Amino acid sequence: MPAPRTILLTGAAGGLGTLMRGLLPSYGYELRLLDMLPIEGEPDAITADLADTEALREAVRGVDAIVHLAGISLESTFDKILKANIEGTYNLYEAARAEGVRRIVFASSNHAVGYTPRPQGDDPLIPLDTPRRPDTFYGLSKCFGEDLAQLYADRHGTQTVSIRIGSCFPAPTTVRMLSVWMSPADCARLLHAALTADVTGHTVVYGSSANTRLWWDLAPARALGYEPQDDSEVFAAKLVAEQGELNPDDPAHANLGGAFCTEPPIWPY
C-alpha cells in the first residue's frame, strides 16, 4: 500500500500521542491532531470529544488514514469506559466510514488477553489466537474495539490493524514491563508498518520491542514489515535489583495483565 500522506492522530495530547507526534513525521506523514484537551504549541489541533460526531466527521474528512489512540488508558468505571472507549470508538469508525477513510490503526491492548497466564521457563510464547480474557473494563473495551474493527471490515471494507500494545514509555519502570515494553521508536516503526502494509480486512498483532524476556509472538507484526530495534534487557539489572524477579505466586505477577488482574487493580502496573 502506498504510504498515506495525511494521518488523523486521535488522543494526540496523551502520553503515547505526544511521543508519536514527535516521531511519525519523520516517516513523511502530515499529522492532523485531535484530542479533547488543547495541545500546547499546536494551534491547528482539533479540540473535540469523541462524543461529538459532527466534529469527528470534520476531523476525518480528507485524511488518508487514522491512528486511533484516544480514550481512557487505565481502568475506570464502566460508565466512563463505555462513553470514551466503546461509544467513542464506534463514533470514530462511523465517521471514517461516512467519509471514506479505509485504513485505521487501532490501539488495542495486551489487557484484552490479560488473564492469560504469563509464560514461565520454557513455555512457548503467547500466540495471537489465544482466547481473549480481558482483565478490566478497560481490557473489555479493547475486545469491543477489535470486534468493531472486524465488523466494519466485513460490512464496509474498512482495513484495520489492531495493535495489542504492551507498555510504551521511554524506559520500562517495572520488572513486568521488561517483557511487554515497546520503545517509542519501535512504536513508531510498528505504526508505520501498520499504515503501509498490504492488508485487507482486520489484522491483530502484538506490539512490543524485541525484548529478551518477551512473552508473546511478534511474528504477525513482523509479517507487516515491522522490524523492532530495541530490547528492554538494558534496563533489567537495575529493575531486578530494586524490585526482584517476578513471583508466580503473586496475583500481580501470575498473568499477562499483571496488576490489572488484581481486585482492585494495583498501580503502578
Buried (B, 14 or more C-beta within 10 A) or exposed (E): EEEBEEBBBBBBBBEBBBBBBEBBEEBEBEBBBBBBEEBEEBEEBBBBBBEBBEBBBBBBBEBBBBBBBBBBBEBBEBEEBBBBBBBBBBBBBBBBBBBEBBBBBBBBBBBBBBBBEBBEEEEEBBEBEBEBBBBBBBBBBBBBBBEBBBBBBEEBEBBBBBBBBBBBBEEBBBBBBBBBBBBBBBBBBBBBBBBBBEBEEBBBBBBBBBBEBBBBBBEBBBEBBBEBEBBBBEBBEEBEEEEEEBEEEEEBBBBBBBBBBBEEBEEEB
